[in-house]
Amino acid sequence: MREDYFLPHIFGCAILKLMHRDVVLVDHQGSAIGVMEIFAAHAAPGHLHRAFSICVFQKNKQEILIQKRADKKPLFCCLWSNTCCSHPFPDEDVIQAGERRLQEELGFTCPLHQKGSFVYYAEDPKSGRVEYEHDTVLIGEGTGIRVMPNPQEVENCKWVPIDRLQKDILQNPKNYTPWFAKVLNIALQYAHA
């Protein structure tokens, strides 16, 4: 276990408390060029860094698990988003990082598969911080998944039919994180291939 993390157990869920954390700085092709402390990387104007976004499906990929980000999140809090997203540790494989964060945020894990990547930039008007990420899209599928959200990370979560979600993102884009539509499009492109 990393020394800069403390994992107390509350209500049977692991609560991850961030004390110090580095993210991997990358170029536009996703090649590592250094590391930076996470809050410095997200300070305006932002520094391009490695991230991942997970979409977990069920019911023959007709439903997706989405989460409403907790109000404690430093960026884009209280918005609906994909199943889980985060940053790998330096020298951590992105699949392993994804499985780790599923467990930390939602209390379960499932096999994940890397399906694409893209670069995006988004300024959070509430916090003044910036997302500038080379985002790798990971997808997983499961049945009978028991979700146990970590309240420090997740305000709410639900399984949603894909067609209903796509319509709502178009009609109510301000209810969703700025990266979610692109993540969903990439995930669906590969999920139904």
N, C-alpha and C positions, 0 to 999 in steps of 0.2 A: 504494500500500500504506500502511496506517495506520502511523504512527510508533511506536505503543505495542505493536507486535507484532514478533516475531522468528520467522522461518520457516526453521530449519535443515532440511536434507534428510538423513534417515537411512533406509537400506534402500529408497530410492526413494519414501518417503512423506513428505509434509509434516507436520512436528510443530509444532503451534501452541503456543507458550508464552505464557501470559497474564501480562502485566506490569501493566497497568492497563486497566480496562474499565468503561464505564458501561452501565446498562440504562435503558430508558424506563419511568418510572412512569406508570401509567394509572388511570383510574377504572373502575368496573364495566362500563361500556359499551366500554372499550378505547381511549378518547380520551386522548392524551398530556397529562400534567399536570406533567412535569418529568423530570429524570434523576438517577440515583444510582449511586455506585460499586457494582459487582456484589456484593462481599462484604457491604457494609452493607445492601443490599437483601434479602439472604438471612439476616441476623442476626435472631434472635427479637426481637419478634414478627412480623417480616417486613413488607415493603412491596409492595403490589400492583404488578406490572410485566409488561411485554410479553414473551411467549415464543412458541415454536412447537414443534409435535411433528409429525414426518414418519412416514408409513407408506408403504413402497415394496412393491408387489405384483408377482408374476409368475404365470405359468401361468393366464392368464385370471382373475386376482385370486383364485385359490384358495390361494396361498401368500404369506406376508409375511416380509420380512427383519427379524429382531429382533436386538438386541445385548445383551450382558451388559456393564454399565458397569464401567469399569476401577476398580481399588481406589484410584486416585489422584483420582477424582472427589470433589469436596468435599461432595456430597449424594447420598444413596441409592446409594453405591458397591456394586459386586458384585451388583446386582440386574438381572434381565432387563427390557427395556423395548422400546418401539417402535424403528423403524429409526434415528432420530436426533432429538435435541431440543436446543434452545439458545435464544438471545436475539438479536434483530436489533440491530445498532448503531443509535444514534440517527440518524434520517434515512435508514435503509436499508429498502428494500422487503422485506417478509416472504418473498416468493418468492425474491428474490435471496439473502437471508440463508440460507434453507433450502438452496438449491443450493450456496452457499459451504460450509456446515457438512457437507453430505454429502461433499463433496470432502475437507475437512479431517479428518473422522472416519473415513470409509470408503473414500476413494480413488476415488470415482466420483460422477457426477451424472446426473440425469435430469430431464425436465420435471416440474414440480410444479404442483398446482392447490389453491387454498384452498377448504376445504369446511365450515368451521364454527369455532366457538370456544366456550370455557367458562372459568369461573373456578374455581380450586381452591386449597385450602390443605392443606399436609401438613408435619408436623414430622418431621425425620429423627432418630430416637433415637440413632444412632451419632455424628453430628456436632453435634447440638444446633442445627443450622441449620434454616431454614424455606423451603419453596417456597410462595409466594403469587403465583399467576400468572394472567394473562389469556392463555390458551393457544389459539393458532390452529392448527387441524389442517390439515396439507398432505398430499396423497397424490400418489404417482407410480407408474408402472408401467414395467417393462422386461423384456427377455429377454436372456440371455447377459451379464448384468452381472458384471464382474470386481470382486469386493470385495477391497480391500486395507486392512484395519483399522489404524488408528493405535493402537499399544499404549498411548499416553498417555491415550487416550479410551475404548478398547474392549478388554475382556478377551477376548471371544468374540463371534461372530455366526453366525447360521444361518437358512436358509429353513425355515419351518414351515408345515404345512397349517393353515388358519384354524380348522377345526373342532377339531383337536387342541389348538391354542393356547387357544381359548375354554374347553375343558374343563379344561385345566391351570390357567388363571387362577382358575377357580372352586374347584378342588381345592387349589391351592397358592398362595393370594394373596400370601403373605409372600415368595415368590420373585420378585415383580414390583414395579416402581415403582408408587406409589399413583395416578398419573395414567393409567397404561397402559390399563386396562380402559375408561375413558371415551373416551380417544383412539381406541382400536380400534372402539368402538361407533359413534362419529361417522364414522370413516373408512369402515367397512363400510356404513353407511347410504347414503353417497354412491357408494361403489365399485360397489354392486350396483343402483343406481337406474336 
